[in-house]
Amino acid sequence: MSDEDYVYDEVSGEWMPASELAARRAAESAVEVRDAVGNILADGDQVTLIKDLEVKGAGQTLKQGTLIKSIRLTGDAQEIDCKYPGIKGLVLRAEFVKKR
């Protein structure tokens, strides 16, 4: 028998391993990020811009069709963290990108 602690889950009314309950709660609280056409985005996805975007503070405009590789989700349902040459700390709104 394992030494794992069991906890009572009030939602299901069952006793379960603490790690299982923690995993279930993490899955429930996960933020779903969707692009402009409704596709679900995940860490590492590639996206394309659907319109020209002026990058504040960089004095640069990213053109429609620009490919952004390897995005990271931020925990906000509308923001994604991106890397782009010449721009540090680029955060884009999910409504302006489309998954490739």
N, C-alpha and C positions, 0 to 999 in steps of 0.2 A: 504494500500500500504506500502511496506517496505521502510526503510530508507537507504537501501544499495546503494552504488555508482554504477553507470553503466559506463562502459568504452567501447570504440570502438575497436573492434578486426580487425586489418588490414588484417589478413589472410582470415577470413570468410566474412568480410564486414558487420558485424552485431554489434549492441549494446548488451552487455550482462553484468550480474552482475560481479563485480570485482572478487568475490570469485570463480565463475565458470571459468573465464578466467585464474586465477592463478592455479586452479586444472588442467585445460587442458594443460597448459604449463608445469606443473610438470610431468604430465603423458608422455608428449612428450620427456622430457629430462631424463627420468628414464633410467638407464643403465641396459641392459639385460645381465646377467651373465650365461654362459653355461658351463656345465661340459665337460669331455673328449669325451663323446658320443653325445653331443648336447642337453641334457636335460636342461631346464631352472631352475636355482637355485633361492631359496628365503630364507629370514631370517628364521632360525629355522629348516632348512632341515638337514637331516643326510646324510653324504657322506662317501664313502670308498676310501682309497688310491688305485690307480691302479699300483703303483710301489714303491719300497723302496726309501725313501727320507731321506737324511742326514740333520739334523736340525743344521744350523750354530749357534754357540754360546751356544748350549745346550749339545754338545758332545753326541748326541743321534741320533739313526736312527729309523725312523718310518717305519715299515714293510708294504709291500703290503697287502691289506686286512684289515688294521687298520680302525676301525670305529671312525669317528669324529662326535660327536653329536652337535646339535644346532649351526650351523654356522651363521655368520652375514655378510651381504654384505658390502663392503667398499666404493662403488661408483666407483670403478675401475672395468672394464669389465673382468679383469683376476685375481683379488685377492679376497680371502675370509678370514675373520677373524675367528679364531677357538680357542676353549679352549681344552686343553689336559693336563691331570695330569702330573705335573713336568715340564711343559714348559709354560712360561709366554709370552704373546704377539705373539702367533703363527699365522702367515699369510701364507696361501698356495695359490699356483697358481691353478686356476680352471681347467687347462689342466691335472692336476695330480689326479683329484678326479672324482668319479662317484656317482651320486645320488642314494640313496637306496630307 
